[in-house]
Amino acid sequence: MHTMFEELSKCGQSIWYDNVRRDMLRDGSMQALFDEGILGVTSNPTIFEKAVTGSDDYDEQIRELIGQNQDAWNIYDAITRDDIAATADLLRPVYDQTDGVDGYVSIEVNPKLAYDMAGTLAEARRLFQTLNRPNVMIKIPGTTECIPAIEESIATGININVTLIFSADVYEEIMQAYIGGLQRYTDAGNDPSRVASVASFFVSRVDSAVDPQLVDKPDASDLLGKIAIANSKIAYQRYLKIFEGKAFANLKAKGARVQRPLWASTSTKNPTYSPTLYVDTLVGPNTVNTAPPATIDAIKAGFEVSRKVTENIDEAKSDLAKLEGLGILLAKVTEDLREAGVKSFAKSFEQLLAAIESKRSAIAS
């Protein structure tokens, strides 16, 4: 195991890999990451778009599916499920060794269903049943419409990765949905320890949205690059309040797992900031950080590891209060970011289908 991953694990943080490519599954490079101590994998429509359009790795399967008269949607569904299934199988030893704490790979429901509760629930059930592996997580966006789908999915034993969370208030709603679903699952006579969930709280995009608004404001430079971390630390305080408190005590006594906060969007967008800014500041017990390749390399290069996610909470509160005092409403920023995130994934999904259709037409002719 790489020293940095080992040090982070000692502090309670698991590092997952935010990327999937078929060539990595074939040439052993994905397995090499797991051997180094990467403990899970996440994917999204943008990742699959880059994988399919940026390589010829999928052309052979696309040809086979064309021969079966499959359309672009069914081709997409087949190739993504195959990659997720293969990744889950590689991660199964991690899942077994950690007793189901880690070793998961996530696949996202169709992002065009982000405001469709019934459609999202049906898609989550289909994907989980079709993949039929205990270490698969289905990604559902944390939109108002989909929060009931999260509870319903958990209530039927589906592992869920709730994505596109930017607000601590929304995060609290999602934790309650998880507990509600898990209580129903347990009341039905099931073992709650067999259900797992993470809440993907997006980090760097908050600074990307807030920093430009701070540049021209007097006496605001001290907040640059700090709001995303402050927002995340407050979210972690909400996690502690709920999962270390009375609200979860009964389920915890029955073996239920906490819904771990997963820090997402942790690559540094501003080149003047440290490449591990959104990693080393958010280390703490029962956390996950999912990082893209460049950030994984930055982590391996090293930094001082300590449980900073619970440090300087008063400073974090002060920074957020100062932001509000400047007339920048974080609630509005995070809501806009959630909507933008839904649109971005939907656009990547449409581009992916268009690229598959283009390849389909070219291969067919």
ZIQUIHU-V241430 format. One record per pair of residues at least 24 apart in sequence whose ideal C-beta (glycine too) atoms are under 10 Angstrom apart, sorted by the first residue. I is the first residue (numbers start at 1). J is the second residue. If there is no record, write none. Layout:
BEGIN
i: <I:I>
j: <J:J>
END
This chain:
BEGIN
i: <1:1:1:1:1:2:2:2:2:2:2:2:2:2:3:3:3:3:3:4:4:4:4:4:4:4:4:4:4:4:4:5:5:5:5:5:5:5:5:6:6:6:7:7:7:7:7:7:7:8:8:8:8:8:8:8:8:8:8:9:9:9:9:9:10:10:11:11:11:11:11:11:11:11:11:12:12:12:12:12:12:12:12:12:13:13:13:13:13:13:13:13:13:13:13:13:13:13:13:14:14:14:14:14:14:14:14:14:14:14:14:14:14:14:14:14:15:15:15:15:15:15:15:15:15:15:15:15:15:16:16:16:16:16:16:16:16:16:16:16:16:16:16:16:16:16:16:16:17:17:17:17:17:17:17:17:17:17:17:18:18:18:18:18:18:18:18:18:18:18:18:18:18:18:18:18:19:19:19:19:19:19:19:19:19:19:20:20:20:20:20:20:20:20:20:20:20:20:20:21:21:21:21:21:21:21:21:21:21:21:22:22:22:22:22:22:22:22:22:22:22:23:23:23:23:23:24:24:24:24:24:24:24:25:25:25:25:25:25:25:26:26:28:30:30:30:30:31:31:33:33:33:34:34:34:34:34:34:36:36:37:37:38:38:38:38:38:38:39:39:39:39:39:39:39:39:39:39:40:40:40:40:40:40:40:40:40:40:40:40:40:40:40:40:40:40:41:41:41:41:41:41:41:41:41:41:41:41:41:42:42:42:42:42:42:42:42:42:42:42:42:42:42:42:42:42:43:43:43:43:43:43:43:43:43:43:43:44:44:44:44:44:44:44:44:44:44:44:44:44:44:45:45:45:45:45:45:45:45:45:45:45:45:45:45:45:45:45:46:46:46:46:46:46:46:46:46:47:47:47:47:47:47:48:48:48:48:48:48:48:48:48:48:49:49:49:49:49:49:49:49:49:49:49:49:50:50:50:51:51:51:51:52:52:52:52:52:52:52:52:52:52:53:53:53:53:53:53:53:54:56:57:58:58:58:58:58:59:59:59:60:62:62:62:62:62:62:63:63:63:63:65:65:65:66:66:66:66:66:67:67:70:70:71:71:71:71:72:72:72:72:72:72:72:72:72:72:73:73:73:73:74:75:75:75:75:75:76:76:76:76:76:76:76:77:77:77:77:79:79:80:80:80:80:81:81:81:81:81:82:83:84:84:84:84:84:84:84:84:85:85:85:85:85:87:87:87:88:88:88:88:88:88:88:89:89:91:91:91:92:92:92:94:95:95:95:95:95:96:96:98:99:99:100:100:100:100:100:100:100:100:101:101:101:101:101:102:102:102:102:103:103:103:104:104:104:104:104:104:104:104:104:104:104:105:105:105:105:105:105:106:106:106:106:106:106:106:106:106:106:106:106:107:107:107:107:107:107:108:108:108:108:108:108:108:108:108:108:109:109:109:109:109:109:109:109:110:110:110:111:111:111:111:111:111:111:111:111:111:111:111:111:111:112:112:112:112:112:113:113:113:113:113:113:113:114:114:114:114:114:114:114:114:114:114:114:114:114:114:114:115:115:115:115:115:115:115:116:116:116:116:117:117:117:117:117:117:117:117:117:118:118:118:118:119:119:119:120:120:120:120:120:120:120:121:121:121:121:121:121:121:121:121:122:123:124:124:124:124:124:124:124:124:125:125:125:125:125:127:128:128:128:128:128:128:129:133:134:134:134:134:135:135:136:137:137:137:137:137:137:138:138:139:139:139:139:139:140:140:140:140:141:141:141:141:141:141:142:142:142:142:142:142:142:142:142:142:142:142:142:142:143:143:143:143:143:144:144:144:146:146:146:147:147:147:147:147:147:148:148:148:149:149:150:150:150:150:150:150:150:150:151:151:151:151:151:151:151:151:151:152:152:152:152:153:153:153:153:153:154:154:154:154:154:154:154:154:154:154:154:154:154:155:155:155:155:155:155:155:155:155:155:155:156:156:156:156:156:156:157:157:157:157:157:157:157:157:157:158:158:158:158:159:159:159:159:159:159:160:160:160:160:160:160:161:161:161:161:161:161:161:161:161:161:162:162:162:162:162:162:162:163:163:163:163:163:163:163:163:163:163:163:164:164:164:164:164:164:164:164:164:164:164:164:164:164:165:165:165:165:165:165:165:165:165:165:165:165:166:166:166:166:166:166:166:166:166:166:166:166:166:166:166:166:166:166:166:166:166:166:167:167:167:167:167:167:167:167:167:167:167:167:167:168:168:168:168:168:168:168:168:168:168:168:168:168:168:169:169:169:169:169:169:170:170:170:170:170:170:170:171:171:171:171:171:171:171:171:171:171:171:171:171:172:172:172:172:172:172:174:174:174:174:175:175:175:175:175:175:175:175:175:175:175:175:176:176:177:178:178:178:178:178:178:178:178:179:179:179:179:179:179:179:179:179:182:182:182:182:182:182:183:183:183:183:183:185:185:186:186:186:186:186:191:191:191:192:192:192:192:192:192:193:193:193:193:193:194:194:194:195:195:195:196:196:196:196:196:197:197:197:197:197:198:198:198:198:198:198:198:198:198:198:198:199:199:199:199:199:199:199:199:200:200:200:200:200:200:200:201:201:201:201:201:201:201:201:201:201:201:201:201:202:202:202:202:202:202:202:202:202:202:202:202:202:203:203:203:203:203:203:203:203:203:203:203:203:203:203:203:203:203:204:204:204:204:204:204:204:204:204:204:204:204:204:204:204:205:205:205:205:205:205:205:205:205:205:206:206:206:206:206:206:206:206:206:207:207:207:207:207:207:207:207:208:208:208:208:208:209:209:209:209:209:209:209:209:210:210:210:210:210:210:210:211:211:211:213:213:213:213:213:214:214:214:217:217:217:217:218:219:219:220:220:220:220:220:222:222:223:223:223:223:223:223:224:224:224:225:225:225:225:225:225:225:226:226:226:226:226:226:226:226:227:227:227:227:227:227:227:227:228:228:228:228:228:228:228:228:229:229:229:229:229:229:229:229:229:229:229:230:230:230:230:230:230:230:230:230:230:230:230:230:231:231:231:231:231:231:231:232:232:232:232:232:232:232:232:232:233:233:233:233:233:233:233:233:233:233:233:233:233:233:234:234:234:234:234:234:235:235:235:235:236:236:236:236:236:236:236:236:236:236:236:237:237:237:237:237:239:239:239:239:239:240:240:240:240:240:243:244:244:257:258:258:259:260:260:260:260:261:261:261:261:261:262:262:262:262:263:263:263:263:263:263:264:264:264:264:264:265:265:265:265:265:266:266:266:266:266:266:267:267:267:267:267:267:267:268:268:268:274:274:275:275:275:276:276:276:277:279:279:279:280:280:280:280:281:281:281:281:282:282:282:283:283:283:283:283:284:284:284:284:285:285>
j: <34:35:36:37:38:33:35:36:37:38:296:299:300:302:36:37:300:302:305:36:37:276:279:296:298:299:300:301:302:303:305:33:36:37:38:39:296:299:300:36:37:305:37:283:302:303:304:305:306:37:39:279:280:283:287:289:299:303:305:37:39:98:102:305:305:307:283:284:285:287:305:306:307:308:309:260:283:284:285:286:287:288:307:309:39:260:263:279:282:283:284:285:286:287:288:289:305:307:309:38:39:40:94:98:101:102:103:104:198:260:262:286:287:288:289:290:39:40:102:266:279:288:289:290:291:295:296:299:300:40:41:42:91:102:103:104:105:106:161:198:262:263:264:288:289:290:291:296:41:42:43:87:105:290:291:292:293:295:296:42:43:44:47:106:200:264:265:266:267:289:290:291:292:293:295:296:43:44:47:50:51:290:291:292:293:296:44:47:48:50:51:80:83:84:86:87:105:106:107:47:48:50:51:52:54:55:57:58:83:293:51:52:55:57:58:61:79:82:83:86:87:51:55:56:57:58:51:57:83:86:87:90:293:57:82:83:86:87:89:90:57:86:90:86:87:90:91:90:91:90:293:296:87:90:91:93:94:103:296:300:94:300:91:94:102:290:291:296:91:94:95:97:98:101:102:103:104:288:87:91:94:95:98:101:102:103:104:105:106:135:137:161:198:262:288:290:83:84:87:88:90:91:103:104:105:106:107:137:290:104:105:106:107:108:137:139:161:163:198:200:262:264:288:290:291:292:80:83:84:87:105:106:107:108:139:161:290:106:107:108:111:139:163:164:200:264:341:344:345:348:349:76:80:108:110:111:112:139:344:345:346:347:348:349:350:351:352:353:108:111:344:345:347:348:349:351:352:80:83:108:292:348:352:76:79:80:83:84:107:108:348:349:352:76:345:347:348:349:350:351:352:353:354:355:356:348:351:352:79:80:83:352:76:79:80:83:351:352:353:355:356:359:351:352:354:355:356:358:359:355:359:83:82:83:355:356:359:359:362:363:363:356:359:360:362:363:364:359:360:363:364:356:360:363:359:360:361:363:364:363:364:356:360:353:356:357:360:352:353:354:355:356:357:358:359:360:361:110:353:356:357:356:353:356:357:359:360:110:349:352:353:355:356:357:110:126:127:130:352:356:107:108:127:352:107:127:130:131:136:131:107:108:127:130:131:133:136:137:138:130:131:132:133:136:133:135:136:131:132:133:134:135:136:137:133:135:133:135:136:133:134:135:135:133:134:135:136:196:134:135:135:193:257:134:135:159:193:194:195:196:257:196:257:260:286:288:135:196:260:288:134:135:196:133:134:135:136:137:159:161:196:197:198:288:131:133:135:136:137:161:136:137:138:139:159:160:161:163:198:200:262:290:131:136:137:138:139:161:137:138:139:140:141:161:163:164:345:349:138:139:140:141:146:149:153:163:345:346:349:139:141:163:164:341:342:343:344:345:346:347:348:349:350:342:345:346:349:350:140:141:143:145:146:149:346:140:141:142:143:145:146:163:164:338:339:341:342:343:345:346:141:143:144:145:146:339:342:143:145:146:149:143:144:145:146:147:148:149:150:152:145:148:149:152:145:146:149:145:146:148:149:150:152:153:146:148:149:150:151:152:153:156:158:149:149:149:150:152:153:156:158:159:160:149:152:153:156:158:158:153:156:157:158:159:160:158:159:159:194:195:196:159:196:161:161:162:196:197:198:262:162:197:163:164:198:200:345:164:174:177:197:165:200:338:341:342:345:166:167:170:171:173:174:177:199:200:201:202:338:341:342:170:338:339:341:342:170:173:338:174:177:342:173:174:176:177:178:180:177:180:181:177:181:174:177:178:180:181:197:199:259:176:177:178:179:180:181:182:183:184:177:180:181:184:177:178:181:195:197:178:179:180:181:182:183:184:185:192:195:196:197:259:180:181:182:183:184:185:186:187:188:190:195:181:184:185:188:190:195:181:182:185:188:190:191:192:194:195:185:195:196:197:194:195:196:197:198:257:195:196:197:198:199:259:196:197:198:199:200:259:262:264:288:290:197:198:199:200:201:259:262:198:199:200:201:202:262:264:338:341:342:345:200:201:202:205:264:265:337:338:339:340:341:342:344:345:199:200:201:202:235:261:262:264:334:337:338:341:201:202:203:205:206:209:228:231:232:235:264:265:330:331:333:334:335:336:337:338:340:341:201:202:206:231:234:235:330:331:333:334:335:337:338:201:231:232:233:234:235:236:237:238:239:320:330:331:334:234:235:238:330:331:334:199:201:235:331:334:335:338:199:200:201:231:232:234:235:236:238:239:242:259:261:199:235:238:239:241:242:199:200:201:259:199:235:238:239:241:242:243:247:248:258:259:261:242:247:259:242:243:248:251:256:257:258:259:242:243:247:248:250:251:256:258:259:248:251:254:256:257:259:248:250:251:254:256:251:256:250:251:254:255:256:254:255:256:251:252:254:255:256:257:251:254:255:256:257:255:256:257:256:257:259:256:257:258:259:260:257:258:259:260:262:257:258:259:260:261:262:264:286:287:288:290:235:239:259:260:261:262:264:288:261:262:263:264:265:288:290:231:232:235:236:239:261:262:263:264:265:282:287:288:228:231:232:262:263:264:265:266:278:334:337:338:341:228:229:231:232:235:263:264:265:266:267:268:277:278:279:281:282:289:228:229:232:263:264:265:266:267:268:269:270:273:277:278:295:264:265:269:333:334:337:338:340:341:344:230:231:232:265:278:330:333:334:337:231:265:268:269:270:273:277:278:265:268:269:270:337:328:330:332:333:334:336:337:340:323:326:328:330:333:334:337:269:270:273:323:326:327:328:333:323:326:328:323:326:327:328:326:322:326:322:323:325:326:328:319:322:319:320:322:323:326:328:270:272:273:268:270:272:273:274:277:278:277:281:315:316:319:320:322:323:316:319:320:322:323:328:330:333:263:265:266:269:277:278:281:282:263:277:278:281:282:308:309:312:315:316:319:281:312:313:315:316:317:318:319:320:321:322:323:330:316:319:320:323:330:333:334:261:263:266:278:281:282:287:309:316:281:282:284:308:309:310:311:312:313:315:316:317:319:320:313:316:317:319:320:330:261:263:282:309:261:263:282:284:285:286:287:309:310:313:316:309:310:313:316:317:284:285:286:287:309:284:285:286:309:310:286:285:286:286:285:286:286:285:286:287:288:286:287:288:289:309:287:288:289:290:287:288:289:290:291:309:288:289:290:291:341:290:291:292:337:341:290:291:292:295:298:299:291:292:293:294:295:296:298:294:295:298:298:303:299:301:303:301:302:303:303:303:305:308:304:305:306:308:308:309:311:312:307:308:309:307:308:309:310:311:308:309:310:311:309:310>
END
